[in-house]
Amino acid sequence: MEAIRHIMTNPTNHLEITLPDNLVNEKIEVIILSLNEPKKNVATYKSLMGSMPENEALRMLEFIESSRNEWE
């Protein structure tokens, strides 16, 4: 599969795309994404502290540990 990627700033609401010859009469997909999206907040350990009752957190940690042990 061939992929073509161009990053540009378009001053108008009109965009013209010229395809390479090998894509003429081919089924193609065009996806347009804005690169100016705000960065998502990444959850850190400190930001999650206190979000879950301690007994639930311990139960989840025990489950994770037992899951890891199954692979050994």
C-alpha positions as CSV (number, residue, x, y, z in Angstrom):
1,M,0.0,0.0,0.0
2,E,1.3,3.4,-0.9
3,A,0.8,6.3,1.4
4,I,1.3,10.0,0.6
5,R,1.5,12.5,3.4
6,H,1.7,16.3,3.0
7,I,1.6,18.7,5.9
8,M,0.6,22.1,4.8
9,T,-1.4,25.2,5.8
10,N,-4.3,25.9,3.5
11,P,-5.3,29.6,3.3
12,T,-8.7,28.9,1.9
13,N,-11.5,26.3,2.3
14,H,-10.5,24.8,-1.1
15,L,-8.0,22.0,-1.6
16,E,-6.9,20.5,-4.9
17,I,-5.2,17.1,-4.9
18,T,-3.1,15.8,-7.8
19,L,-2.6,12.0,-7.7
20,P,0.4,10.1,-9.0
21,D,-0.2,8.2,-12.2
22,N,-0.2,4.8,-10.4
23,L,-3.3,5.9,-8.4
24,V,-5.4,6.9,-11.4
25,N,-8.6,4.7,-11.6
26,E,-7.7,3.2,-8.2
27,K,-10.0,3.2,-5.1
28,I,-8.4,5.6,-2.6
29,E,-9.2,7.0,0.8
30,V,-8.6,10.7,1.6
31,I,-8.3,11.6,5.3
32,I,-7.9,15.2,6.4
33,L,-6.9,15.9,10.0
34,S,-6.1,19.2,11.7
35,L,-2.7,19.2,13.4
36,N,-3.7,22.1,15.6
37,E,-5.6,19.9,18.1
38,P,-4.8,20.7,21.7
39,K,-2.6,18.2,23.5
40,K,-4.5,15.7,25.6
41,N,-3.7,15.6,29.3
42,V,-1.9,12.4,30.1
43,A,-2.9,10.9,33.4
44,T,0.0,10.5,35.8
45,Y,0.2,8.4,39.0
46,K,-0.1,11.5,41.1
47,S,-3.1,12.8,39.2
48,L,-4.9,9.5,39.8
49,M,-4.2,9.2,43.6
50,G,-7.3,9.1,45.6
51,S,-9.5,8.5,42.6
52,M,-10.3,4.9,43.6
53,P,-11.0,3.4,47.0
54,E,-7.9,1.8,48.5
55,N,-9.5,-1.7,48.8
56,E,-10.5,-1.5,45.1
57,A,-7.0,-0.5,44.1
58,L,-5.5,-3.3,46.1
59,R,-7.9,-5.8,44.5
60,M,-6.8,-4.6,41.0
61,L,-3.1,-4.8,41.9
62,E,-3.6,-8.4,43.1
63,F,-5.4,-9.3,39.9
64,I,-2.6,-7.8,37.8
65,E,0.0,-9.7,39.8
66,S,-1.8,-13.0,39.5
67,S,-2.2,-12.4,35.7
68,R,1.5,-11.8,35.4
69,N,2.3,-15.0,37.3
70,E,0.1,-17.0,34.9
71,W,2.7,-16.3,32.2
72,E,5.6,-17.8,34.1
